[in-house]
Amino acid sequence: MEPRPGDAFGELMRAALAEETGLGPRPTIGGTIPRPVIEIVERDDGLINGAPAARYLCGPDRWPPFDLRALDRLDGRTLDIGTGAGRLALSLQERGVPVVGLDVSPGTIEVATARGVRATVCATVDSHAGAAGEGYDRFALLGNNVGLFESRERAPVFLGALAAMARPGAKIVAQGTDPYATQDDLHRTYHAHNRAAGRMGGQLRVRVRYRDLATGWFDYLLCTPDELASLVAGTEWQLEEIDDADAPFFVATLRLR
């Protein structure tokens, strides 16, 4: 039986908040013993991965070093794209940086607001580009959210939407992962299958599941810095810096031309 379509990520964030605070419904064993809230990501080749959802709520003391270095690059009015439970937005607020948390999941926006994110928008990047007012100095794509570029075809459209909201001198700070730094034959086979189908090797087709809910299938891009540079070429942005001190993870900084 297929899962019900719905805001699986939002329900996951609600449960993660309940896990953190002890308030609200969360998974249990036998109705009494709490168990960890796990995010399930299903790939279109049948691969299923799970990871604790608590990482979406944790503070900078539990962030990886590359996220901390990315945080230091966000020093103007920032659009936190894919804000999730608001971990980045809350950290920027504490630093006095004006920030708006953007997400397509209504439940996620509800959780971010409950945790204290003062400005949130439930929308896609494209729709927000048509409604944004004063514009942004920085666009944050942390938590591996280079993935939101999706594909070779979608990336210039996504970057164009950000350019439409950008103030002069604006920058994108985006964290990604090189998908090819793996010895796992399952991933290597997937990369080869993608290339044979005319897709980028690290172009994932996935959906998020929680309990009986699932999001729709969507593309999510893992790419190398060189592949990222090729996606940016010819757009309103130029690649300014790659921080790959923690390879295969990297942080890219793009500047508006």
C-alpha positions in Angstrom: 0.0 0.0 0.0 1.3 3.4 -0.9 1.7 6.1 1.8 -0.8 9.0 1.9 0.4 12.1 0.1 0.9 15.1 2.5 3.2 17.3 4.4 5.4 14.5 5.7 8.3 16.9 6.4 6.1 19.2 8.4 4.7 16.3 10.5 8.3 15.1 11.0 9.3 18.5 12.3 6.3 18.6 14.7 7.4 15.3 16.1 11.0 16.4 16.4 9.9 19.5 18.3 7.9 17.2 20.6 11.0 15.0 21.1 13.0 18.1 22.0 10.4 19.7 24.4 8.5 16.7 25.7 5.3 18.4 24.6 3.0 17.0 21.9 2.7 13.6 20.1 5.8 11.7 19.2 6.7 8.0 18.4 6.6 5.6 21.3 7.2 1.9 21.9 4.1 0.3 23.5 2.5 3.7 23.9 4.8 4.6 26.8 8.5 4.5 25.9 9.7 7.4 23.7 11.7 6.6 20.6 13.8 8.8 18.3 12.1 10.7 15.5 13.6 9.5 12.3 13.5 11.1 8.9 13.1 8.6 6.1 14.3 9.5 2.6 13.3 7.1 -0.2 15.2 7.2 -3.5 13.6 6.2 -6.8 15.8 3.1 -7.1 14.4 1.7 -3.9 17.2 2.9 -1.6 15.8 4.0 1.8 17.9 6.0 4.3 17.0 7.2 7.8 18.6 9.8 10.0 17.6 11.4 13.4 15.4 14.5 12.8 16.9 16.2 15.9 19.7 17.6 13.7 17.2 20.1 12.2 16.7 21.7 15.7 20.2 21.6 17.1 22.2 24.8 17.9 25.6 25.8 16.5 27.4 23.9 19.2 26.4 20.7 17.4 26.9 21.9 13.8 29.7 20.6 11.6 32.6 23.0 11.0 31.6 23.9 7.4 28.2 25.1 8.6 29.9 27.3 11.3 32.1 28.9 8.6 29.1 29.4 6.4 27.3 31.2 9.2 30.1 33.7 9.4 29.5 34.6 5.8 25.8 35.7 6.4 26.1 39.4 7.4 23.2 41.1 5.7 19.4 40.7 5.3 19.2 37.0 4.6 16.7 34.7 3.1 17.1 31.3 4.7 15.9 29.0 2.0 14.6 25.6 3.2 14.6 26.9 6.7 13.3 23.7 8.2 12.8 24.0 12.0 14.7 27.3 11.8 18.1 26.4 13.2 20.0 28.8 11.0 17.4 31.6 11.2 17.5 31.5 15.0 21.3 31.7 15.1 21.2 34.7 12.7 18.6 36.4 14.9 20.9 35.9 17.9 23.6 37.7 16.0 21.3 40.6 15.1 21.2 39.6 11.4 17.7 40.3 9.9 16.5 37.0 8.4 13.4 35.5 6.7 12.8 31.8 6.9 11.4 30.3 3.7 10.0 26.8 3.3 7.3 25.1 1.2 6.1 23.0 4.1 3.3 24.6 6.2 4.1 22.3 9.2 7.7 23.2 9.1 6.9 27.0 9.0 4.6 26.4 12.0 7.5 24.7 13.9 10.0 27.4 13.0 7.6 30.1 14.2 6.9 28.2 17.4 10.7 28.1 18.1 11.0 31.8 17.7 11.8 32.6 14.1 10.2 36.0 13.8 9.8 36.3 10.0 8.7 33.3 7.9 7.2 32.7 4.5 5.5 29.5 3.3 6.2 29.6 -0.5 8.5 28.5 -3.3 11.5 30.6 -4.2 9.7 31.4 -7.5 6.5 32.7 -5.9 8.4 34.6 -3.2 10.5 36.3 -5.9 7.3 37.9 -7.2 6.2 39.0 -3.8 9.4 40.0 -2.0 9.6 43.6 -1.0 12.9 45.2 -0.1 15.1 42.4 -1.3 18.0 40.5 0.3 21.8 40.8 0.8 22.3 37.1 1.4 20.7 33.9 0.4 21.4 30.9 2.6 21.3 27.3 1.3 22.7 25.4 4.2 22.0 21.8 5.2 23.1 20.5 1.8 20.6 22.7 0.1 22.7 23.2 -3.1 20.3 20.3 -3.7 17.5 22.7 -4.3 19.1 23.6 -7.7 17.6 20.2 -8.6 19.0 19.8 -12.1 20.9 21.3 -15.1 17.6 22.6 -16.4 16.2 24.0 -13.1 19.4 25.6 -11.8 19.3 28.8 -14.0 15.6 29.3 -13.2 16.3 29.0 -9.5 19.3 31.4 -9.7 17.2 33.8 -11.7 14.5 33.9 -9.0 17.2 34.7 -6.4 18.6 37.5 -8.7 15.2 39.0 -8.9 15.2 39.4 -5.1 18.9 40.4 -4.8 20.2 43.8 -3.7 23.5 45.1 -5.3 26.4 43.0 -4.0 24.2 40.2 -2.9 25.7 36.7 -2.3 24.5 33.2 -2.1 26.1 30.9 0.5 25.3 27.3 -0.3 26.5 24.0 1.2 26.8 20.9 -1.0 28.3 17.5 -1.2 30.4 15.7 -3.8 28.4 12.6 -4.5 31.2 10.8 -6.3 33.5 10.5 -3.2 32.0 7.1 -2.4 33.0 3.5 -2.7 29.4 2.3 -2.5 28.5 0.4 -5.6 24.8 1.1 -5.1 25.5 4.8 -5.4 27.9 4.4 -8.3 25.3 2.3 -10.2 22.8 5.1 -9.6 25.1 7.7 -10.9 25.8 5.7 -14.1 22.0 5.1 -14.6 21.4 8.9 -14.3 24.1 9.7 -16.8 22.7 7.1 -19.3 19.3 8.8 -18.9 20.8 12.3 -19.6 20.7 13.4 -16.0 23.5 14.7 -13.8 25.1 11.8 -12.0 24.2 13.1 -8.5 20.7 14.2 -9.5 18.5 12.3 -7.0 14.9 11.6 -7.3 13.5 11.2 -3.8 10.6 11.7 -1.4 10.5 12.2 2.3 8.3 9.8 4.4 7.1 10.0 8.0 4.7 7.4 9.4 2.0 7.0 6.8 2.7 10.2 4.9 5.0 11.0 1.9 5.8 14.1 0.0 5.7 14.1 -3.7 8.7 12.9 -5.6 11.2 15.7 -6.3 14.7 16.2 -7.7 17.6 17.0 -5.3 21.1 17.6 -6.6 24.4 16.4 -5.2 27.2 17.8 -7.3 30.9 18.6 -7.3 32.2 22.2 -7.1 33.2 22.0 -10.8 29.7 20.9 -11.7 28.3 23.7 -9.7 30.5 26.2 -11.5 29.1 24.9 -14.8 25.5 25.4 -13.6 26.3 29.0 -12.5 28.0 29.9 -15.8 25.9 32.2 -17.9 23.6 33.3 -15.0 23.4 36.5 -13.1 25.8 35.0 -10.5 29.5 34.3 -10.5 31.3 31.7 -8.3 33.5 33.6 -5.9 34.8 31.0 -3.5 34.7 27.3 -2.7 35.5 26.2 0.9 36.2 22.4 0.6 38.3 22.0 3.7 35.9 19.3 4.9 35.6 17.5 1.5 33.4 15.9 0.3 31.3 18.6 1.9 31.8 22.2 0.6 30.5 25.7 1.0 30.2 27.8 -2.2 29.9 31.6 -2.2 28.3 33.2 -5.3 28.2 36.9 -5.9 25.7 38.8 -8.0 27.4 40.1 -11.2 
